[in-house]
Amino acid sequence: MLAIIGGSGLTRLSSLEIERREVVRTPYGEPSGTLAYGRIGHQQVVFLARHGHGHTIPPHRVNYRANLWALVKSAGADGIVSVASVGGMRDDLKPGALVVPHQIIDYTWGRLATFFDGGDAPVVHVDFTEPYDRALRERLLCASDAAGLKVSGAAVYAATQGPRLESAAEIERLVRDGADIVGMTGMPEAVLARELKTPYAAVCVVANWAAGRGDSASSIRFEQIEAVLHESMGKVRSVIEHLCTATV
């Protein structure tokens, strides 16, 4: 069972033949919405919209623990693909580009970021040297090639708190830190998947230049972001379809 977490611009999968929907309760509260089960090709898939129906849940309010628990423990997912929109900070990562990041820098704060949160259970540390699963990343890149799409296979994702976008000075700091793209939902999603011992990888759409970069030197135009997401999410759907129909 492959889990797909849809972000901004991807609230449903048109190619998913939905067989049933399920409302799930978890020890960590309610996930962002119902789980949609079905098939893409020969692959069983469960889909969850990260921001809920109508995109009403901001990044810092997403119940990441409930989402990951529902997908892995309730649905039985043995792999998770996250879809997210990001801002581009590297010259070659312009709006419309697709990226499969390989590293994360976490700038979020105050989020419930672990399943091992004290109590009577012993402290557990997980190895996060490679935050994204190498094999699943490679499958995404192969699926992109099969779809005839150019995808960047190496980028450092900076996870920021949101929901506001960053200042130009903050983006300069992220660039100095070595980040290439910036988003608001990459953490703690990735580490929670690691705690559940479930392969996790992301495919990101560069929706806009980050503040102060490219043509956003003075401001970011949200109508342009919507147009880019509308066009680019079709490419993401194609990648997912090829991922699900590939012979592993």
Secondary structure as the mmCIF struct_conf table of DSSP 4:
data_model
#
loop_
_struct_conf.conf_type_id
_struct_conf.id
_struct_conf.beg_label_comp_id
_struct_conf.beg_label_asym_id
_struct_conf.beg_label_seq_id
_struct_conf.end_label_comp_id
_struct_conf.end_label_asym_id
_struct_conf.end_label_seq_id
STRN STRN1 LEU A 2 GLY A 6
TURN_TY1_P TURN_TY1_P1 SER A 8 GLY A 9
BEND BEND1 THR A 11 THR A 11
TURN_TY1_P TURN_TY1_P2 SER A 14 SER A 15
STRN STRN2 GLU A 17 GLU A 22
STRN STRN3 THR A 26 THR A 26
TURN_TY1_P TURN_TY1_P3 PRO A 27 TYR A 28
STRN STRN4 GLY A 29 GLY A 29
BEND BEND2 SER A 32 GLY A 33
STRN STRN5 LEU A 35 ILE A 40
TURN_TY1_P TURN_TY1_P4 GLY A 41 HIS A 42
STRN STRN6 GLN A 43 ALA A 49
TURN_TY1_P TURN_TY1_P5 ARG A 50 HIS A 55
BEND BEND3 ILE A 57 ILE A 57
HELX_RH_3T_P HELX_RH_3T_P1 PRO A 59 ARG A 61
HELX_RH_AL_P HELX_RH_AL_P1 TYR A 64 TRP A 69
HELX_RH_PI_P HELX_RH_PI_P1 ALA A 70 SER A 74
BEND BEND4 ALA A 75 ALA A 75
BEND BEND5 ASP A 78 ASP A 78
STRN STRN7 GLY A 79 GLY A 88
BEND BEND6 ARG A 90 ARG A 90
TURN_TY1_P TURN_TY1_P6 ASP A 91 ASP A 92
TURN_TY1_P TURN_TY1_P7 PRO A 95 GLY A 96
STRN STRN8 LEU A 98 VAL A 99
STRN STRN9 GLN A 103 ASP A 106
BEND BEND7 GLY A 110 GLY A 110
BEND BEND8 PHE A 115 PHE A 115
BEND BEND9 GLY A 118 GLY A 118
TURN_TY1_P TURN_TY1_P8 GLY A 119 ASP A 120
BEND BEND10 ALA A 121 ALA A 121
HELX_LH_PP_P HELX_LH_PP_P1 PRO A 122 VAL A 123
BEND BEND11 THR A 129 GLU A 130
BEND BEND12 TYR A 132 TYR A 132
HELX_RH_AL_P HELX_RH_AL_P2 ARG A 134 ALA A 146
TURN_TY1_P TURN_TY1_P9 ALA A 147 GLY A 148
STRN STRN10 VAL A 151 SER A 152
STRN STRN11 VAL A 156 ALA A 159
BEND BEND13 PRO A 163 ARG A 164
HELX_LH_PP_P HELX_LH_PP_P2 LEU A 165 SER A 167
HELX_RH_AL_P HELX_RH_AL_P3 ALA A 168 ASP A 177
TURN_TY1_P TURN_TY1_P10 GLY A 178 GLY A 178
STRN STRN12 ILE A 181 GLY A 183
BEND BEND14 MET A 184 GLY A 186
TURN_TY1_P TURN_TY1_P11 MET A 187 PRO A 188
HELX_RH_AL_P HELX_RH_AL_P4 GLU A 189 GLU A 195
TURN_TY1_P TURN_TY1_P12 LEU A 196 LYS A 197
STRN STRN13 TYR A 200 TRP A 209
HELX_LH_PP_P HELX_LH_PP_P3 ALA A 210 ALA A 210
TURN_TY1_P TURN_TY1_P13 ALA A 211 GLY A 212
BEND BEND15 ARG A 213 ARG A 213
HELX_RH_3T_P HELX_RH_3T_P2 GLY A 214 SER A 216
BEND BEND16 ALA A 217 SER A 218
HELX_RH_AL_P HELX_RH_AL_P5 PHE A 222 THR A 245
BEND BEND17 ALA A 246 ALA A 246
#
